[in-house]
């Protein structure tokens, strides 16, 4: 029985991976289709649409990027402070975090 369960789980994992890969390939093919052939079927890509998507993906995502950077810095500071206290250089935590986050 355990071998049957192992084979079923393996088959399920392979099927799910192939379904995901198929979806990604389909998305890629549709993107290429509309980029290349969209001009010929009277649905060209407009500059306004592209710029709206760029603003949405770039400028409007700064809030979440700032929160991720903030919490990454907090975790880095807490973990490094614990280690640096053992060496007696706790005062270097701020410098370490700032250099690490900038790199």
N, CA, C and O atoms as a MOPAC input file, in Angstrom:
PM7 MOZYME 1SCF
protein

 N      0.79100 1    -1.22300 1     0.00000 1
 C      0.00000 1     0.00000 1     0.00000 1
 C      0.83000 1     1.28400 1     0.00000 1
 O      0.48000 1     2.22000 1    -0.71800 1
 N      1.92300 1     1.36900 1     0.78000 1
 C      2.67300 1     2.62700 1     0.77300 1
 C      3.24000 1     2.96600 1    -0.60300 1
 O      3.33500 1     4.13900 1    -0.96500 1
 N      3.61400 1     1.95100 1    -1.36500 1
 C      4.14900 1     2.21000 1    -2.69900 1
 C      3.07800 1     2.81000 1    -3.60100 1
 O      3.36000 1     3.68800 1    -4.41600 1
 N      1.85200 1     2.33100 1    -3.45100 1
 C      0.74700 1     2.86600 1    -4.25600 1
 C      0.51000 1     4.33600 1    -3.92600 1
 O      0.30500 1     5.15000 1    -4.82700 1
 N      0.53700 1     4.68000 1    -2.64000 1
 C      0.35400 1     6.08600 1    -2.23100 1
 C      1.48500 1     6.96300 1    -2.77700 1
 O      1.24700 1     8.07900 1    -3.23900 1
 N      2.70800 1     6.45000 1    -2.71900 1
 C      3.85400 1     7.20400 1    -3.22500 1
 C      3.70100 1     7.48000 1    -4.71700 1
 O      3.94400 1     8.59800 1    -5.17200 1
 N      3.30500 1     6.48000 1    -5.46600 1
 C      3.13700 1     6.63800 1    -6.91200 1
 C      2.00000 1     7.60000 1    -7.21600 1
 O      2.10300 1     8.41200 1    -8.13500 1
 N      0.89800 1     7.51400 1    -6.43900 1
 C     -0.21700 1     8.44400 1    -6.64200 1
 C      0.20300 1     9.87900 1    -6.35900 1
 O     -0.12100 1    10.78500 1    -7.12700 1
 N      0.91900 1    10.09000 1    -5.26500 1
 C      1.37800 1    11.45000 1    -4.92700 1
 C      2.34400 1    11.98500 1    -5.97100 1
 O      2.27900 1    13.15700 1    -6.34400 1
 N      3.23900 1    11.12500 1    -6.43900 1
 C      4.18200 1    11.54000 1    -7.47600 1
 C      3.44700 1    11.90300 1    -8.76300 1
 O      3.74700 1    12.92100 1    -9.38700 1
 N      2.49000 1    11.07500 1    -9.15700 1
 C      1.70700 1    11.35500 1   -10.36300 1
 C      0.91700 1    12.64000 1   -10.24300 1
 O      0.82400 1    13.41000 1   -11.19900 1
 N      0.34500 1    12.87800 1    -9.06500 1
 C     -0.41700 1    14.10700 1    -8.84400 1
 C      0.48700 1    15.32600 1    -8.95100 1
 O      0.11000 1    16.33300 1    -9.55200 1
 N      1.68100 1    15.23700 1    -8.36900 1
 C      2.62900 1    16.35900 1    -8.41800 1
 C      3.07600 1    16.63300 1    -9.84900 1
 O      3.18700 1    17.79100 1   -10.25200 1
 N      3.33000 1    15.58400 1   -10.61500 1
 C      3.74600 1    15.75700 1   -12.01500 1
 C      2.61300 1    16.38200 1   -12.82400 1
 O      2.84900 1    17.28800 1   -13.62400 1
 N      1.38000 1    15.90100 1   -12.61800 1
 C      0.24000 1    16.45000 1   -13.34300 1
 C      0.04400 1    17.93700 1   -13.03200 1
 O     -0.18700 1    18.73700 1   -13.93900 1
 N      0.13800 1    18.30500 1   -11.74900 1
 C     -0.02400 1    19.71000 1   -11.37200 1
 C      1.08800 1    20.57200 1   -11.96800 1
 O      0.83300 1    21.69000 1   -12.41600 1
 N      2.31000 1    20.06300 1   -11.97600 1
 C      3.42100 1    20.81900 1   -12.56100 1
 C      3.21900 1    21.01300 1   -14.05800 1
 O      3.47500 1    22.09600 1   -14.58500 1
 N      2.76300 1    19.97200 1   -14.74300 1
 C      2.52300 1    20.08800 1   -16.18700 1
 C      1.36700 1    21.03000 1   -16.49100 1
 O      1.41500 1    21.76700 1   -17.47700 1
 N      0.32500 1    21.01800 1   -15.65600 1
 C     -0.78500 1    21.95300 1   -15.85600 1
 C     -0.31300 1    23.39500 1   -15.68200 1
 O     -0.69300 1    24.27600 1   -16.45300 1
 N      0.51100 1    23.62800 1   -14.67200 1
 C      1.03500 1    24.97900 1   -14.45000 1
 C      1.92800 1    25.40800 1   -15.61200 1
 O      1.82300 1    26.53500 1   -16.09700 1
 N      2.80100 1    24.51400 1   -16.05500 1
 C      3.66800 1    24.82300 1   -17.19100 1
 C      2.84700 1    25.10200 1   -18.44500 1
 O      3.16400 1    26.01700 1   -19.20500 1
 N      1.79500 1    24.31700 1   -18.66200 1
 C      0.93100 1    24.55100 1   -19.81800 1
 C      0.26400 1    25.91600 1   -19.76800 1
 O      0.14900 1    26.58700 1   -20.79300 1
 N     -0.17400 1    26.33200 1   -18.59200 1
 C     -0.77600 1    27.65100 1   -18.44400 1
 C      0.21200 1    28.76200 1   -18.73600 1
 O     -0.13600 1    29.76400 1   -19.36100 1
 N      1.45200 1    28.58200 1   -18.28100 1
 C      2.47100 1    29.60400 1   -18.54400 1
 C      2.82600 1    29.67000 1   -20.02400 1
 O      3.03800 1    30.75400 1   -20.56900 1
 N      2.89000 1    28.52000 1   -20.66900 1
 C      3.16600 1    28.50100 1   -22.10900 1
 C      2.02500 1    29.15100 1   -22.87700 1
 O      2.25700 1    29.88900 1   -23.83400 1
 N      0.79300 1    28.87900 1   -22.45800 1
 C     -0.37400 1    29.48300 1   -23.10800 1
 C     -0.35100 1    31.00600 1   -22.95200 1
 O     -0.63200 1    31.73200 1   -23.90600 1
 N     -0.01800 1    31.48700 1   -21.75500 1
 C      0.07200 1    32.93200 1   -21.53200 1
 C      1.15400 1    33.55600 1   -22.40500 1
 O      0.94400 1    34.62000 1   -22.98800 1
 N      2.30900 1    32.90200 1   -22.49900 1
 C      3.39900 1    33.40400 1   -23.32800 1
 C      2.98900 1    33.45900 1   -24.80000 1
 O      3.26900 1    34.43600 1   -25.49400 1
 N      2.32000 1    32.39600 1   -25.27200 1
 C      1.89500 1    32.35100 1   -26.67800 1
 C      0.86500 1    33.43200 1   -26.97000 1
 O      0.93500 1    34.08000 1   -28.01400 1
 N     -0.08700 1    33.63700 1   -26.07100 1
 C     -1.08600 1    34.68200 1   -26.27800 1
 C     -0.44900 1    36.06200 1   -26.25600 1
 O     -0.84000 1    36.94000 1   -27.02600 1
 N      0.52800 1    36.26100 1   -25.38200 1
 C      1.22000 1    37.55200 1   -25.34100 1
 C      1.93900 1    37.82600 1   -26.65200 1
 O      1.83900 1    38.91900 1   -27.20800 1
 N      2.66100 1    36.83400 1   -27.14100 1
 C      3.33700 1    37.00400 1   -28.42900 1
 C      2.33800 1    37.25300 1   -29.55000 1
 O      2.57200 1    38.09500 1   -30.41700 1
 N      1.23700 1    36.53200 1   -29.53800 1
 C      0.21500 1    36.70500 1   -30.57400 1
 C     -0.28000 1    38.14100 1   -30.60500 1
 O     -0.33700 1    38.75200 1   -31.67200 1
 N     -0.63800 1    38.68900 1   -29.44800 1
 C     -1.19500 1    40.04200 1   -29.44100 1
 C     -0.14800 1    41.11200 1   -29.67800 1
 O     -0.46700 1    42.18600 1   -30.18900 1
 N      1.09500 1    40.83900 1   -29.31700 1
 C      2.15500 1    41.81600 1   -29.58600 1
 C      2.45600 1    41.86800 1   -31.08000 1
 O      2.58900 1    42.95200 1   -31.64800 1
 N      2.56600 1    40.70600 1   -31.71900 1
 C      2.96000 1    40.65600 1   -33.12800 1
 C      1.76700 1    40.82500 1   -34.06600 1
 O      1.80900 1    41.64400 1   -34.98400 1
 N      0.71500 1    40.06000 1   -33.84100 1
 C     -0.40200 1    40.06600 1   -34.77700 1
 C     -1.53400 1    41.01700 1   -34.39400 1
 O     -2.48600 1    41.18000 1   -35.15700 1
 N     -1.44300 1    41.63300 1   -33.24400 1
 C     -2.49000 1    42.55400 1   -32.81700 1
 C     -2.66700 1    43.72700 1   -33.75900 1
 O     -3.77300 1    44.25000 1   -33.89800 1
 N     -1.60400 1    44.14400 1   -34.40200 1
 C     -1.66200 1    45.25700 1   -35.34500 1
 C     -2.50600 1    44.88900 1   -36.56500 1
 O     -3.22400 1    45.72800 1   -37.11000 1
 N     -2.41300 1    43.64200 1   -36.98300 1
 C     -3.09300 1    43.21200 1   -38.19700 1
 C     -4.57300 1    42.86400 1   -37.98200 1
 O     -5.33400 1    42.79400 1   -38.94700 1
 N     -4.97800 1    42.65000 1   -36.75000 1
 C     -6.38900 1    42.34300 1   -36.48500 1
 C     -7.09400 1    43.54200 1   -35.84200 1
 O     -8.09400 1    43.38700 1   -35.14100 1
 N     -6.55600 1    44.73500 1   -36.09400 1
 C     -7.12900 1    45.99200 1   -35.63100 1
 C     -7.22300 1    46.10100 1   -34.11500 1
 O     -8.14300 1    46.73300 1   -33.59500 1
 N     -6.28300 1    45.49400 1   -33.40600 1
 C     -6.19700 1    45.66300 1   -31.95900 1
 C     -4.74500 1    45.91900 1   -31.57600 1
 O     -4.14400 1    45.12600 1   -30.85100 1
 N     -4.18100 1    47.01900 1   -32.05700 1
 C     -2.77900 1    47.28800 1   -31.72700 1
 C     -2.63200 1    47.68800 1   -30.25900 1
 O     -3.59400 1    48.08000 1   -29.59900 1
 N     -1.42100 1    47.57800 1   -29.78300 1
 C     -1.12400 1    47.98000 1   -28.40800 1
 C     -1.00300 1    49.48900 1   -28.38900 1
 O     -0.21200 1    50.06500 1   -29.13600 1
 N     -1.78400 1    50.12800 1   -27.53900 1
 C     -1.71900 1    51.58600 1   -27.46900 1
 C     -0.71900 1    52.01100 1   -26.39800 1
 O     -0.51300 1    51.31700 1   -25.40200 1
 N     -0.11800 1    53.14400 1   -26.62400 1
 C      0.85900 1    53.66800 1   -25.67600 1
 C      0.24100 1    54.01200 1   -24.34500 1
 O      0.88900 1    53.88700 1   -23.30600 1
 N     -1.01900 1    54.44800 1   -24.36400 1
 C     -1.70200 1    54.80300 1   -23.12100 1
 C     -1.88600 1    53.56700 1   -22.24700 1
 O     -1.67500 1    53.62400 1   -21.03600 1
 N     -2.27800 1    52.45200 1   -22.85900 1
 C     -2.46900 1    51.22200 1   -22.10500 1
 C     -1.16100 1    50.74900 1   -21.50400 1
 O     -1.11500 1    50.34500 1   -20.34200 1
 N     -0.10000 1    50.79600 1   -22.28900 1
 C      1.21000 1    50.36600 1   -21.79100 1
 C      1.66900 1    51.26900 1   -20.66100 1
 O      2.16200 1    50.78000 1   -19.64400 1
 N      1.51700 1    52.57900 1   -20.81700 1
 C      1.95500 1    53.49000 1   -19.75700 1
 C      1.11600 1    53.31400 1   -18.49500 1
 O      1.64700 1    53.42900 1   -17.39000 1
 N     -0.18100 1    53.03700 1   -18.63000 1
 C     -1.01400 1    52.78700 1   -17.45300 1
 C     -0.54000 1    51.54900 1   -16.69600 1
 O     -0.49300 1    51.54800 1   -15.46600 1
 N     -0.18900 1    50.49800 1   -17.43500 1
 C      0.31100 1    49.28200 1   -16.79800 1
 C      1.66900 1    49.51800 1   -16.14100 1
 O      1.94900 1    48.96300 1   -15.07800 1
 N      2.50700 1    50.33300 1   -16.76400 1
 C      3.81200 1    50.63700 1   -16.17900 1
 C      3.66100 1    51.42500 1   -14.88400 1
 O      4.37200 1    51.17200 1   -13.91200 1
 N      2.74400 1    52.37100 1   -14.87300 1
 C      2.50000 1    53.15000 1   -13.65600 1
 C      1.95000 1    52.24600 1   -12.56200 1
 O      2.35500 1    52.35100 1   -11.40500 1
 N      1.02700 1    51.35500 1   -12.92700 1
 C      0.43800 1    50.45300 1   -11.93900 1
 C      1.48400 1    49.52300 1   -11.34000 1
 O      1.50000 1    49.30600 1   -10.12800 1
 N      2.35600 1    48.97300 1   -12.17800 1
 C      3.36500 1    48.02700 1   -11.70800 1
 C      4.53000 1    48.72700 1   -11.01700 1
 O      5.19800 1    48.12100 1   -10.17900 1
 N      4.78400 1    49.97700 1   -11.35100 1
 C      5.93500 1    50.67200 1   -10.79400 1
 C      5.58900 1    51.62800 1    -9.67800 1
 O      5.89800 1    51.37100 1    -8.51500 1
 N      4.95700 1    52.71700 1   -10.02100 1
 C      4.71700 1    53.79400 1    -9.06600 1
 C      3.74000 1    53.37800 1    -7.97100 1
 O      3.94800 1    53.69100 1    -6.79900 1
 N      2.69200 1    52.68300 1    -8.34500 1
 C      1.68100 1    52.31000 1    -7.35400 1
 C      2.09600 1    51.15100 1    -6.46400 1
 O      1.38100 1    50.80600 1    -5.52400 1
 N      3.23600 1    50.54800 1    -6.74900 1
 C      3.69200 1    49.45100 1    -5.89400 1
 C      4.75000 1    49.90200 1    -4.89200 1
 O      5.29900 1    49.07400 1    -4.16500 1
 N      5.04300 1    51.19000 1    -4.84100 1
 C      6.07700 1    51.66600 1    -3.92300 1
 C      5.69300 1    51.45900 1    -2.46200 1
 O      6.57000 1    51.26400 1    -1.62000 1
 N      4.42200 1    51.49600 1    -2.15300 1
 C      3.99500 1    51.30100 1    -0.76400 1
 C      4.35000 1    49.90200 1    -0.28500 1
 O      4.93200 1    49.74500 1     0.78900 1
 N      4.01300 1    48.90200 1    -1.05300 1
 C      4.31400 1    47.53200 1    -0.64100 1
 C      5.81300 1    47.28400 1    -0.63600 1
 O      6.31400 1    46.54600 1     0.21200 1
 N      6.53400 1    47.88600 1    -1.56800 1
 C      7.99500 1    47.74000 1    -1.59000 1
 C      8.59700 1    48.37400 1    -0.33200 1
 O      9.53300 1    47.82500 1     0.25000 1
 N      8.07200 1    49.51200 1     0.08500 1
 C      8.56700 1    50.16600 1     1.29600 1
 C      8.29100 1    49.31400 1     2.53100 1
 O      9.14600 1    49.20400 1     3.41000 1
 N      7.10100 1    48.70900 1     2.60500 1
 C      6.79400 1    47.85300 1     3.74800 1
 C      7.69000 1    46.62000 1     3.78400 1
 O      8.15600 1    46.22400 1     4.85200 1
 N      7.93200 1    46.02000 1     2.64500 1
 C      8.81100 1    44.84600 1     2.59300 1
 C     10.22400 1    45.23000 1     3.02500 1
 O     10.86200 1    44.49500 1     3.77900 1
 N     10.70900 1    46.36000 1     2.56000 1
 C     12.05300 1    46.81200 1     2.94500 1
 C     12.11200 1    47.12300 1     4.44000 1
 O     13.10000 1    46.80600 1     5.10300 1
 N     11.06200 1    47.73900 1     4.96700 1
 C     11.01800 1    48.06100 1     6.39200 1
 C     11.10300 1    46.80200 1     7.23700 1
 O     11.92700 1    46.71700 1     8.14800 1
 N     10.26300 1    45.83100 1     6.94200 1
 C     10.24800 1    44.61800 1     7.75600 1
 C     11.49800 1    43.76600 1     7.53900 1
 O     11.94000 1    43.07600 1     8.45800 1
 N     12.06600 1    43.80600 1     6.34700 1
 C     13.33900 1    43.12000 1     6.12400 1
 C     14.43700 1    43.75100 1     6.97200 1
 O     15.25400 1    43.04900 1     7.56800 1
 N     14.45000 1    45.06500 1     7.02000 1
 C     15.42700 1    45.76400 1     7.85900 1
 C     15.25000 1    45.47500 1     9.33700 1
 O     16.22800 1    45.33800 1    10.07200 1
 N     13.99100 1    45.38300 1     9.77600 1
 C     13.73100 1    45.07200 1    11.18800 1
 C     14.24800 1    43.68300 1    11.53400 1
 O     14.91800 1    43.50000 1    12.55000 1
 N     13.94000 1    42.71400 1    10.69500 1
 C     14.39900 1    41.33900 1    10.94500 1
 C     15.92000 1    41.27700 1    10.91000 1
 O     16.53400 1    40.63200 1    11.76000 1
 N     16.52000 1    41.93000 1     9.95200 1
 C     17.98200 1    41.94400 1     9.85500 1
 C     18.60400 1    42.58600 1    11.09300 1
 O     19.60400 1    42.09100 1    11.61300 1
 N     18.01900 1    43.68100 1    11.56200 1
 C     18.55000 1    44.35800 1    12.75300 1
 C     18.43500 1    43.48000 1    13.99000 1
 O     19.36100 1    43.40600 1    14.79800 1
 N     17.29200 1    42.81500 1    14.13400 1
 C     17.10200 1    41.97200 1    15.32200 1
 C     18.06200 1    40.78200 1    15.31600 1
 O     18.63800 1    40.44500 1    16.35000 1
 N     18.23200 1    40.15700 1    14.17600 1
 C     19.10800 1    38.98900 1    14.11200 1
 C     20.58000 1    39.37800 1    14.26200 1
 O     21.34800 1    38.67400 1    14.91700 1
 N     20.97100 1    40.50500 1    13.65100 1
 C     22.37400 1    40.89700 1    13.77700 1
 C     22.67800 1    41.46200 1    15.15000 1
 O     23.78900 1    41.29000 1    15.65100 1
 N     21.72400 1    42.13000 1    15.76700 1
 C     21.96700 1    42.68400 1    17.10500 1
 C     22.25800 1    41.56700 1    18.09500 1
 O     23.13300 1    41.69900 1    18.95000 1
 N     21.52900 1    40.47700 1    17.97800 1
 C     21.75400 1    39.33600 1    18.87300 1
 C     23.17900 1    38.81200 1    18.74100 1
 O     23.81600 1    38.48000 1    19.74100 1
 N     23.68000 1    38.73700 1    17.51200 1
 C     25.03500 1    38.23600 1    17.29700 1
 C     26.09400 1    39.26900 1    17.67300 1
 O     27.12900 1    38.91600 1    18.23800 1
 N     25.84500 1    40.53400 1    17.36500 1
 C     26.85500 1    41.56500 1    17.62300 1
 C     27.01400 1    41.86800 1    19.10700 1
 O     28.07600 1    42.32100 1    19.53300 1
 N     25.97700 1    41.62600 1    19.89600 1
 C     26.09200 1    41.82800 1    21.34600 1
 C     27.13800 1    40.88100 1    21.91900 1
 O     27.85900 1    41.23900 1    22.85100 1
 N     27.22300 1    39.69300 1    21.37500 1
 C     28.19800 1    38.71700 1    21.86400 1
 C     29.63600 1    39.19100 1    21.63800 1
 O     30.54200 1    38.80100 1    22.37500 1
 N     29.84600 1    40.03100 1    20.62200 1
 C     31.18300 1    40.55700 1    20.34800 1
 C     31.39900 1    41.94600 1    20.93300 1
 O     32.49500 1    42.49600 1    20.83400 1
 N     30.36600 1    42.51700 1    21.54000 1
 C     30.48900 1    43.82300 1    22.17100 1
 C     30.45900 1    44.98500 1    21.20400 1
 O     30.95600 1    46.06100 1    21.53700 1
 N     29.90300 1    44.81600 1    20.03300 1
 C     29.83400 1    45.90200 1    19.04700 1
 C     28.38100 1    46.16800 1    18.65100 1
 O     28.05500 1    46.28900 1    17.47000 1
 N     27.53400 1    46.25500 1    19.64400 1
 C     26.10900 1    46.48600 1    19.40000 1
 C     25.86800 1    47.82100 1    18.69900 1
 O     24.86200 1    47.98600 1    18.00900 1
 N     26.77400 1    48.76400 1    18.87000 1
 C     26.60400 1    50.08700 1    18.27300 1
 C     26.71100 1    50.06100 1    16.74800 1
 O     26.34700 1    51.03800 1    16.09400 1
 N     27.20100 1    48.97000 1    16.17200 1
 C     27.35700 1    48.89600 1    14.72200 1
 C     26.14400 1    48.31200 1    14.00800 1
 O     26.18600 1    48.11700 1    12.79300 1
 N     25.07100 1    48.03100 1    14.73100 1
 C     23.89100 1    47.41200 1    14.12100 1
 C     23.29900 1    48.32200 1    13.04800 1
 O     22.97600 1    47.86000 1    11.95400 1
 N     23.15500 1    49.59600 1    13.34800 1
 C     22.54500 1    50.53000 1    12.38800 1
 C     23.37500 1    50.62300 1    11.11100 1
 O     22.82300 1    50.63400 1    10.01100 1
 N     24.67300 1    50.68900 1    11.25000 1
 C     25.54500 1    50.75800 1    10.07500 1
 C     25.46800 1    49.47700 1     9.25900 1
 O     25.42700 1    49.51700 1     8.02900 1
 N     25.45100 1    48.35500 1     9.93700 1
 C     25.37000 1    47.07400 1     9.26000 1
 C     24.06700 1    46.94500 1     8.46900 1
 O     24.07000 1    46.51100 1     7.31700 1
 N     22.96000 1    47.32400 1     9.10000 1
 C     21.66300 1    47.22100 1     8.43800 1
 C     21.59600 1    48.17100 1     7.24600 1
 O     21.11100 1    47.78800 1     6.18100 1
 N     22.07100 1    49.38800 1     7.40800 1
 C     21.99100 1    50.34800 1     6.29700 1
 C     22.83900 1    49.90400 1     5.10600 1
 O     22.40300 1    50.01900 1     3.96000 1
 N     24.04200 1    49.40100 1     5.36600 1
 C     24.88200 1    48.93200 1     4.26800 1
 C     24.26500 1    47.70900 1     3.61400 1
 O     24.25600 1    47.60300 1     2.38800 1
 N     23.74200 1    46.77600 1     4.42100 1
 C     23.14400 1    45.56000 1     3.87900 1
 C     21.91200 1    45.85900 1     3.04100 1
 O     21.71900 1    45.24500 1     1.99100 1
 N     21.08600 1    46.78000 1     3.47700 1
 C     19.86700 1    47.09600 1     2.74400 1
 C     20.17100 1    47.85000 1     1.44800 1
 O     19.45000 1    47.69700 1     0.46200 1
 N     21.21400 1    48.65000 1     1.44100 1
 C     21.57100 1    49.39200 1     0.23200 1
 C     22.19600 1    48.50100 1    -0.82700 1
 O     22.07800 1    48.77600 1    -2.02100 1
 N     22.85500 1    47.44500 1    -0.40200 1
 C     23.46500 1    46.53300 1    -1.36600 1
 C     22.41100 1    45.61300 1    -1.85400 1
 O     22.68400 1    44.74500 1    -2.68300 1

